[in-house]
Amino acid sequence: MTSVLILGFIAGLLGGNGLPHFVKGITGQKYHSPFGKESSAAVNVIWGWINFVVAVLVWHIAPMRQHPRAAFLAVSLGVLAIGLILANTRSKHQHNK
């Protein structure tokens, strides 16, 4: 069950991190990524997609079906954690402009 909690949390982090990159990219906007402060829309689509793919791979590695409640909790907390981290990070960048 520990692997479900850890891998589920990681899958939530990755999936949640992929969302803003993918959305900004498909709407044609620049957004920060690991490749630069203001990466192009195409780079962000690719980065978001990579996050989604790795999140799904991590999800399939863990025995999620054996512990569905723990998996739901772990993934939910991972998404919440990355959401709070990104919100905090982006709000600091907005104040520095």
Secondary structure, DSSP 8 states (H G I E B T S, - for coil): -HHHHHHHHHHHHHHHHHHHHHHHHHTT--EEETTEEEE-HHHHHHHHHHHHHHHHHHHHHTTGGGSHHHHHHHHHHHHHHHHHHHHHHHHHHHHH-
